[in-house]
Amino acid sequence: MDQQLREAARKHLIRYGQGDVDRLYVSSRGATVRDDEGREILDFTSGQMCATLGHSHPAIVRAIQAGAEDAIHLFSGMIPQAVARLAKKLSQWLPAPLTRSMFVNTGSESNEAALRMAKMVTGGYEVIALGGSWHGVTGQAAAASFASDRRGYGPKTPGVSVIPEPYSYRCPIRHCRDDCDMSCMKVGLDLFDMGCEGAPAAIIAEPILSAGGIIVPPEGYFKKLKAEAKKRGMMLIFDEAQTAFGRIGHKFAATQLGVTPDIMSVSKTLGGGLPLAATITSEKIEEKAHEKGFSYYTSHVSDPLPALAGLAVLETVENENLIARASEMGAYLRKGLESLQQKYEAIGEVRGQGLLIGIELVKDRESRAPHLELGDVTTKRCMELGLSMNIKRRPERGAVWRIAPPLTITRAELDRGVEILDSALRDGLDELAANGAG
Ligand SMILES: Cc1ncc(COP(=O)(O)O)c(C=O)c1O
């Protein structure tokens, strides 16, 4: 451990929303991250949800080495062979008629490009997003994000409306309990129609609202949303940052739902840990956008090296059968978590799909009052015990652990994670009881 480096991090970094710099991190392999004291930490978040193959998977390491030898970066107007190969491979994965892609760096960017394209093609500018959504930090993506972080940055892009999300555990319109009948969508769209300025462009949605608390919309929700979008001349954009390429036990949420959006945005799970994202659409929409002069010319659009990593991700998911593995390991993990739920009243709900799982922490199951303090102390305790967990914690949305380990994680690692969660919950509840805050 190098105390001076920790001090340097404290002194010279801008704090962008991360926790305290009480330790630094040195390396990561598979589902394990190592800190500067040599401690091994089990990673239940796949880094920032990106390392679906596990950290530094050999196929990604090889792709980076090959990419560094071939071409790291080119003039943005030159299309590298690697990008053509990735676009072709991706089109074979995608549901028809989505065949055209553009490769950028981050999820914020792929959503930015998706919204830009929808606006240009429709000629409108009004966008609908769901409560609890998270689409990124750049201009239009941030304007369409409602999970957090809206305050203090000045006016957002005009024209964005929010509709209540189908959060059946905490119905935002206080109408249902556990069984969403989609009144939330109706109410939201009625309000949108009332305020519509006559220039609708797009509805953007995560198929599972992740930052919002792993909210899985009810069956039929997206079929209805697509029909409602069409009725209003709006494009449907799926933000599949977290749901694409296997995590939920399917190629895409779109394939699972049987609903193909007009534009799809993929990011985190495409690059194997490298910044790689794509905005994807049909030939018809791409033609229209091109005719109207669509541009998204950035320094790193179509970069060759990350494209090779993307190809390696798709090939590895196929070769290692990771889509089926996500379902299998997801079911196994869920069983472990549900056994914890039997033991702890504080676990209000376990939900999700495949290896994207949410655990809602409550004071009691009847009132469902969010147990924010328990979320805090147990997440901290997990880290002390060697498990990295992500808590989504907001008074209005509850305290929800988002669990998304690499798809390559082993049963033994999942068992260890569940054991640590068990200890952390027991210790956390004891600590709060001792402080009179239980
Ligand atoms: C669903 C979703 N969309 C978009 C983003 C933004 O992606 P990025 O952080 O790569 O810009 C995120 C990031 O957490 C996300 O979860």
The ligand as an SDF file (V2000), in Angstrom:
LIG
                    3D

 16 16  0  0  0  0  0  0  0  0999 V2000
  -29.3480    2.3170  -18.8050 C   0  0  0  0  0  0  0  0  0  0  0  0
  -28.1700    3.2240  -18.9210 C   0  0  0  0  0  0  0  0  0  0  0  0
  -28.0720    4.0270  -19.9850 N   0  0  0  0  0  0  0  0  0  0  0  0
  -27.0430    4.8660  -20.1510 C   0  0  0  0  0  0  0  0  0  0  0  0
  -26.0400    4.9460  -19.2190 C   0  0  0  0  0  0  0  0  0  0  0  0
  -24.9210    5.9080  -19.4070 C   0  0  0  0  0  0  0  0  0  0  0  0
  -23.8250    5.2130  -19.8640 O   0  0  0  0  0  0  0  0  0  0  0  0
  -22.3630    5.8170  -19.6800 P   0  0  0  0  0  0  0  0  0  0  0  0
  -22.1250    5.9050  -18.2160 O   0  0  0  0  0  0  0  0  0  0  0  0
  -21.5040    4.7960  -20.3680 O   0  0  0  0  0  0  0  0  0  0  0  0
  -22.3350    7.1250  -20.3550 O   0  0  0  0  0  0  0  0  0  0  0  0
  -26.0850    4.1270  -18.1070 C   0  0  0  0  0  0  0  0  0  0  0  0
  -25.0160    4.1990  -17.0950 C   0  0  0  0  0  0  0  0  0  0  0  0
  -25.1130    3.8170  -15.9770 O   0  0  0  0  0  0  0  0  0  0  0  0
  -27.1720    3.2500  -17.9430 C   0  0  0  0  0  0  0  0  0  0  0  0
  -27.2850    2.4550  -16.8790 O   0  0  0  0  0  0  0  0  0  0  0  0
  1  2  1  0
  2  3  1  0
  2 15  2  0
  3  4  2  0
  4  5  1  0
  5  6  1  0
  5 12  2  0
  6  7  1  0
  7  8  1  0
  8  9  2  0
  8 10  1  0
  8 11  1  0
 12 13  1  0
 12 15  1  0
 13 14  2  0
 15 16  1  0
M  END
$$$$
